[in-house]
Amino acid sequence: MALSIDYRKTIADRIKTDPAFASALLDEAMSLLLNGESVAARLLLRDLTHGLLGFEGLAKATGTPAKSLHRMLSNRGNPNMDTLGRVFAALVQAAFHAPATVHVRAMADALAA
């Protein structure tokens, strides 16, 4: 009989113990979202939620019921932009223990170069 490990637990455990990994996943989720790959972005946000806050913790941080968050971050989810923004902000806060900030000037400068 082959032994197997649930990949979700493996990813969640690594997110909990490796801040650089959590940061890279947050960056990737944002890149996926901006490049029109919303399903992959939502599923990655779901993995980050499992590793950083859990759905009950995310519900408390965003003011959105956990059941709604489960639906929103599924492959058929359809979160609105306000909720998605609160989800990103809460996950950034959990990963870096600091408020989420946006550096629009730095991005604009990078795009102009």
N, C-alpha and C positions, 0 to 999 in steps of 0.2 A: 504494500500500500504506500503510495507516494504521499509525502508530507507537503502541505502547501501553507502559505501564509497569505492572509488577506492583504492585498496591495493597499487598500484604503488605510488600514492600521499602520502599515509600514510608512506611508506618506505622512500620515498624521503624526506619528512618532518623530519622524525626521523634522517636520515643521516645528514641533515643540522644542527640539533640542538644537536646531541649527538655524540661527537667525538669518544667515546669508542665504540659505535655501528658501526660507519664507519670503525674504525680500525678492529673490529671483522669481519666485512664483507670482508674487504681486505684480512685478514688472511685466511678466509674461501675460497675466490676465488682462492688464491694461492694454498691452500691445494687441492681443487677440481682439479685444473689444473694439479698439480703434481701427483695426483692419477688417472689420465686418464679420469676424468669427465669433458671434455672440454665444453660440451653444458651447463651444470649447471654453470661452471665458467664464460662463456661468458654472460649468462643471469644475473648473479650476478654483473658482471662488468657493464652491461647495467643499472642496478638499481643504482649502485654507481655513474655512469655518470649522471643520472637524478638528483641525490641528491647533487652532489658536483660541477659539472661544466656545465652541460647541453652539448648537442652534439656540439653546436657551439663553446663553450669554449674548449671542448676537441679537436675539429678540430684545433683550433688556437694553443693549447699547443703541439699537436703532428705533425702538418703540414700535416694532412690527411684530405681529404674532409669529411664533416659531413655525407653526404649520404653514403660514403664508410664505415664510422664507424658504422652507423646504420646497414648496411648489415653484417659487421664483428661481431658485438655483438648480432646478432640474433641467434635463435636456429639452423639455417642452415649456419651460418657464417663460414668463414675459414680464419682468420687473419694469416699473416705470423709472424714469431717470432720477427722481428724488430718492426713491428707495435704494437704487443702485449706488448713488452717491453716498448715502448713509452707510451702506454695507462696506464700500471701499474705505471710507473714513474710519469705521470701527475696526476693520481688519488691519489697517495701517497703524492705528493706535495700539492694537494688541501686539503687533509684530515689533514695533519700535518703541513702545511705551512713550510715545509722543504724539501730539496732534498731527493730523494729515495737513500738509501744506502743498500748494501748487506753485511751481516756479515758472510762470508763464513767460517772463522776460527771458530766462535762460533758454527755454524751448524756442521762442521766437528768434533769438540770436542764432541758435543752432540751425534752424531751418533756413535762415537767411545766408548762412555761410556756404 
